[in-house]
Amino acid sequence: MVFAEVLICCLIGYALGNINPSYFFARKKGYDVRKDGSGNAGASNALILAGKSAFFVTALMDIFKAYLACRICRVLFPSLSVAPQLGGVACILGHMFPALLRFRGGKGLACLGGVILAWSWQWFFLLLLLAAMVAFVTRYVCVVAPAFSVIFPACYVCRTGEMLAALILLIPAIPIFAKHWENFRRIREGTELRMSYLWNKDEELRRIGR
């Protein structure tokens, strides 16, 4: 019975993770989010290919789908203590490796935010503030997801003492780091877009030679 509950939680989360708004926004503009721009099927590439409105809507929808996955699993299986974590992590992985997009998805940041929000709205805003500080100090948004894929499970286990749930929450850290390896390479080469792209697009594109 427990195995069936675990499997259903994973399937629910993965299915919700496959819903990818950035793909549809890019399609409306005539692009394939998996091939054009940064080649990343997430909110950051929606910004590059479809503009700021697409970025914000995509980010909000990606947060919401992970939040929803956690909530649904918690309601369906109240006796399974790690049900929300299983659903949330499966949603992150479904977003990063969606079968509907031939396993070429996003990088998991917004979905990670949705999992945090499902756990605690106070911690969500606290870590959001910390993430904004990290992005402004480093000038690169791409460092946030790898950092917080580790910071969040650490905060969770320190706050709750639930080691198994924290270990489940740590699972996406490896693929998130792997997905951002190319960003780290571009940072070293000076060709990664900085956060200032949000308000100074033309200057950032000139800086990296586009």
Disulfide bonds with the S-S distance in Angstrom:
none
